Amino acid sequence: MIRRLVLLFVLAPALAFAQTPASAAAKDVRFYSEGVQCYGKLFLPAGFSATGKVAGIVLAPAPGETAASIEKYGAALAASGLAALTIDYRGWGKSGGFLTLAEPVRWDDRLRFSQHTAKVRITRKRLVPEHQILDIRNAISFLQGEPGVDRARIGVWGAGLAGGHALVVAATDSRVKAVVAQAPVIPGKDVPRKAFAPNAEQQAAMVQQARTGATDMEAKLAMAQYYPFHYVDAIPKTVAVLQVTSAQDIAAAADWFVKNLG
């Protein structure tokens, strides 16, 4: 499995991208993930035209971070001729949160749509990899709909645990043609591939969540069942995968994207 992950070391001083390079333009955008409006910032290369076809990259931040933390990388990719979309996951940054009813509401199944006034609860800062992976895939769909972006040349860049997300997306979504995982966290290497068997504490939390709708162990439960390493073998051989060790490697990663999505 490891043979398919290329490791790149660049012995060079850290590159500073404090501002969007003059050659790149940026705009705020909104996309939807399961009905929740999510935020993204789209960086476009110099000379970008709605009638052209440039490769597009979705950049996913490490869980707990937001699009603002990776804007410098989006700008650097755009400076290399790529359209780059940095995103906020649902419940983080400028994206909307998870809505649930905070009081009983009566409805009629004979009506597909109905209008009510009710109190709602907005939950934010959830750490559920499954949700974040879906957000990345919906961001891909948004980027494919951007005039001037070639929907056949899509890549994903992920940092930290989102590097693991990127590998899962590459293994499960054939639209992805290239992946860069920066300092990735990829759980599952030494974990047998078998059904999840919760311990007593996890079982209690699962029961609590099912019976009350909430548990303070949600993130721990989600992570206990998340093993992106198990997906590595499922990545098609036609998908290019690169692992970089730090932010210093962004210039090399940009060139690599250009080469593999050219």
N, C-alpha and C positions, 0 to 999 in steps of 0.2 A: 504493500500500500504506500509506503513512504517514497518509493521510487518515482511516484507520479507528482510529488511535491518538489518543485525546484526551489532551492534555497539560494538567495542572492545576498552577498555581502558587498557593501560599497565602502571603501575606506576613504571617505571624503568628509570635509566639514559639513555640519548641519546646514541645510539650505533654509533661509529665512523667507517666508512668504507672508509678511505682515499685512500686505495690501494686495488687492486684486491686481495682477499685472496689467499694464496699460493695454496689452494686446487682447485681453479678455473682457467680456461684458458679463454682467450678472443681473438676474432678476428674481424676485420672490415669486414662488408659484404655490398652488394648492392642488393636492391630489386626494383621492378618497380611498380609504381602506376599511372595508366592511361598513360603509356609511359614515365613518368618522373622517372629518376633514383634517388632512395632515399637511404640514409645512415642508417646503423644500426650497433650496436656492439653486437656480440653474445657471451654470457658468457656460458661456458660449465663446468659441474661438474667434479670433480676428477674421473678418471677411465672411462670417457665417451668413448663410442665405437660406430662406425658407424653401427655396427651390433646389438646394443642394442636398448632399447626403454625407453627413459626417457620422463617425461612430459615437455611441453614447455610453456613458459609464454612470452607474448608480453607486454613490458612496454612502456606506452605512457606518454610523459612529459606534464606538464601543458602548454597550449598555451602561446607562448612567450618564452618558454624554449626549450632546445635541449636535445639530448641524453646524452650529457656530464653531465647534471644536475642530471641525475638519474642513472648513471653508478654504483654508490655505491650500489644501490638497486639491480641492475642486478647481481652484484658480490655476494651480500648476498644470493640471491635466488639460484645462482649456487652452492654456498658453502653448500646449503641445499639439493643438489642433483637434481636441476632442470636446464633445458636449458632456458636461459633468453635472450631475444632480446630487447635491448633498441633502440628506433628509433628517427629519425628526420623527421618531417612532410615535405611535399613538400614546398619549399620556405623558409626553416629554416635550420640553421646549415650547415651540409655538403651535404644536399640533393639539387637536382636540383630545379630550379624555374619553374614558369608557362610561357611558350613561346607563344607569339602571333606575327603575322606578323606586321612589322612597315611600310610596304609599299605594294602597290597593286602587286599581282602576278597573272598572267594568267595561268589557267590550263584547262585540258580537262577531263571531267567526263568519257570519254571512257577509260581512263587510271586509273587503281586503284592506281598505284604508279608512281610518276614522280619526277625528280630531278631539283631543281632550286637554284639560288643564290639570296639571299634577306636579307635585314636587318630584325632583329627580336628584339622584346622587351621581356626582362626577368623580371617578376614581382616576388618579394619576400615578405616575412613577411605578407602574407594574413592570416586573421583570419576568416575562414569559417568552422564551425564545420562539415558540410556535407563532405567537402574535407578531413578533418582530420580523420573522422570516416572511410572513404574509405581507407585511408593510413593504418590505424590499421588493417583493414580486409585484405589488400594485404600483410601486414607484417605477418599475420597469415598464409596466403597461402605460403609465403616464408619459414616460420618456419616449416610448415608441410612437406615441401620438403627436409628438412635437414636430411641426413642419421643419424639414431640414435635417432631421436625424434619421439615419438609416436603421430601420427596425430589425434588419438582419445582422447588424453588427453591434451587439450589446455586451457590455462587460459589467462586472460587479467588483467593487473594492470594499473590503471590510477591515476594521481595526479591532484588535483584542478578541473578545468573544464573537464579535461580528465577523471576524475572519472565519470562524467556524460557521456562522450563518451563511457566508458567501459560498462555502463549500457545499452546504446543504442545498442552497438554491441551484448551484451548478449541477448537482446530482438529480434534482427533481424538476427542473424547468429547462427545457431544451432551447429556450430563447437565448440563454446565456452562452456566449462563445469564448469568454476569457475571464479569469478571476485573479485578483491580487489579494492576498491575505497578509496584512501588516501586523507583525508581532502577534500572530494568532493564538488564541486559547482554543484548543481542540480536544475537549474531553472525550474519553471513550477508548483510548488506545489499549489500556489493560483491562477493559471491562468486557466480560463475555457477552455475546449477543444472545440474550434470552429475555423472556418476559419480565416486566417490572414486578418485583416482589417487595412491597412496602414493609418497613419495620413497624413496630408498635406505634411510635411517635408519628410516623408518616400516615399510618392507617387512621389514627385518631384525627389528624388534620384533614384528611380526605373526607371523613364522615362529617366533621364540623363544616367544611366548605359546602358539602352537598345539602346539609340540613339547614344551614343559616345563610349561605350565599357568600361567606367570607371566611378567611383564615389568615393569621399573620405569618403562616408558613407557605403562602402561595409560591413565592420565588424559590424557596428551598425545594418544594415539591416539583416544580417545573424543571429545575436544574438537575434534580436527582434522576430525571428521565431523559435528559438531553445529552446525546453522544454523537456529535457531528463527525467524529472520526469514523464511525460506522458507515458513513455515506461516501467516504473517499473512493472506495472501489466502484461505486455506482456512477461516478463522474465519467461521461463519455470520453473516449480517447481523443475525440476531435476538439475537446475543450482544453484550452491552454490554462495551466495553473501555475502561479508564481507565489512563493512565500518570501517576503522581505522582513528584515529584522527590526527596522526602526524607521522613523520619519526621515532619516537621512537618505533613504533609498527612493524617495518619491520621484526624483527626476529620472532615475533608471526605470522605475515602474511605469512612468508615463511613456517613455520610449518603447518599453516592452508592449504596452497596450497598443500603441500605434502600429508596431510591427505585426502583432497577432490579430489585430482587427482590420488590418489594411485591405 
